[in-house]
């Protein structure tokens, strides 16, 4: 029975490790537009009229987001940002492009938070010998997400980070779970997946042969749990629950 022990944990990112909750997207978009516009102006670029800058950015983003929902493939926000701005003769170094895409994301990162005791819980899981990783559906460039994780002090817990925009598929496609299993070097049966979405995280992880835990969030209120899953209110509960699960298969 020991081969059924949990040896690795994969986490979803948004509303699992990092809490975003219900956000005012219009307000955050305007904040981000102001920051990025000022960045370009201060660098001597000519992004044009601010209102037009906002509208063209919004239209490009919405159209690309709609297309990703049709194709089931996420896009890279950094690549999109370059493509939009180069049409208007914006010329930046690679470091500046990464700073620009961060400024688009920064307001969202500031609107998020993490639960008390998260770092300690992750440290306990790591110290017990478990491998930790992230599998996230996202169009946000990895440079931003890694920076955010570094800012909140948890990046080093996750040497394996799977961001969907780097692939031609995303959760609940089983291929992304297979890649994550390969990257973390454990069989699916030895992996526990923790996520907030019943449809894209939990059911897909179970279908991939993993075990699954639902992290309580606004995305799963009043939703029925699939058979054989657990639910937690906080990541802080994980170390004790994993220990209990492993003791039962010893």
Residue pairs with C-beta under 8 A, 6 or more apart in sequence:
1 249
1 250
2 249
2 250
3 187
3 189
3 190
4 189
4 190
4 249
5 190
5 246
5 249
5 250
6 130
6 190
6 191
6 192
6 211
6 242
6 245
6 246
7 129
7 130
7 131
7 186
7 190
7 191
8 130
8 131
8 132
8 133
8 184
8 186
8 190
8 191
8 192
9 125
9 130
9 131
9 132
9 133
9 191
9 192
9 193
9 194
9 238
9 242
10 132
10 133
10 134
10 135
10 160
10 180
10 184
10 191
10 192
10 193
10 194
10 205
10 210
11 17
11 132
11 133
11 134
11 135
11 158
11 193
11 194
11 195
12 134
12 135
12 136
12 193
12 194
12 195
12 196
12 197
12 201
12 215
13 134
13 136
13 138
13 145
14 20
14 136
14 138
14 196
15 21
15 196
15 215
15 217
15 218
15 219
16 194
16 195
16 196
16 201
16 215
16 217
16 235
17 114
17 118
17 134
17 154
17 235
18 112
18 113
18 114
18 148
18 152
19 112
19 113
19 114
19 115
19 217
20 108
20 111
20 112
21 217
21 218
22 218
23 108
23 111
28 107
28 108
28 111
29 54
29 58
30 54
31 107
32 103
32 104
32 105
32 106
32 107
32 108
33 50
33 53
33 54
33 57
34 50
35 103
35 104
35 106
35 107
36 57
36 100
36 103
36 104
37 47
37 50
37 53
37 54
39 99
39 100
39 103
40 47
40 85
40 90
40 100
41 47
43 92
43 96
45 90
45 91
45 92
46 88
46 89
46 90
47 53
47 85
47 88
47 90
48 88
56 84
57 84
60 80
60 84
61 80
64 75
64 80
64 139
65 75
65 139
67 75
68 74
68 75
68 139
72 169
72 170
72 173
73 167
73 168
73 169
73 170
74 137
74 138
74 139
74 164
74 165
74 170
75 139
75 165
76 139
76 141
76 165
76 166
77 101
77 104
77 105
77 139
77 140
77 141
77 144
77 165
78 97
78 98
78 101
78 141
78 143
80 139
81 97
81 100
81 101
81 104
82 97
85 92
85 100
92 100
98 141
98 143
101 141
101 143
101 144
102 143
102 144
102 147
105 140
105 144
105 148
109 144
109 148
109 151
112 148
114 152
114 154
115 234
115 235
115 236
116 236
117 234
117 235
117 236
118 154
118 235
118 236
119 153
119 154
120 236
121 235
121 236
121 238
121 239
122 132
122 154
122 157
122 235
123 157
124 239
125 132
125 238
125 239
125 242
126 132
126 157
128 239
128 242
128 243
130 242
131 160
131 184
131 185
131 186
132 157
132 158
132 159
132 160
133 158
133 159
133 160
133 161
133 162
133 180
133 183
133 184
134 158
134 160
134 161
134 162
135 162
135 171
135 176
135 177
135 180
135 193
136 145
136 161
136 162
136 163
136 164
137 164
137 170
137 171
137 200
138 145
138 163
138 164
138 165
139 165
140 163
140 165
141 165
142 161
142 163
142 166
145 161
145 163
146 155
146 161
149 155
149 158
160 180
160 183
160 184
162 176
162 179
162 180
162 183
164 170
164 171
164 176
167 175
167 176
167 179
169 175
169 176
170 176
171 177
171 197
171 200
171 201
171 204
172 199
172 200
172 201
172 203
172 204
172 207
173 204
174 204
174 207
174 208
177 188
177 193
177 204
177 205
177 208
177 210
178 188
178 208
180 191
181 187
181 188
181 191
181 208
181 210
184 191
187 209
188 208
188 209
188 210
189 209
189 210
191 210
191 211
192 210
192 211
192 212
192 213
192 242
192 245
193 201
193 202
193 205
193 210
193 211
193 212
193 213
194 212
194 213
194 215
194 232
194 235
194 238
195 201
195 202
195 205
195 212
195 213
195 214
195 215
196 214
196 215
196 216
196 217
196 219
196 220
197 219
197 220
198 214
198 220
198 223
198 224
198 225
198 226
201 212
201 214
202 212
202 214
202 225
202 226
202 229
203 226
205 211
205 212
206 212
206 226
206 228
206 229
211 228
211 229
211 245
212 226
212 228
212 229
212 230
213 229
213 230
213 231
213 232
213 238
213 241
214 220
214 225
214 229
214 230
214 231
214 232
215 231
215 232
215 235
216 231
216 232
216 233
216 234
225 231
230 241
232 238
232 241
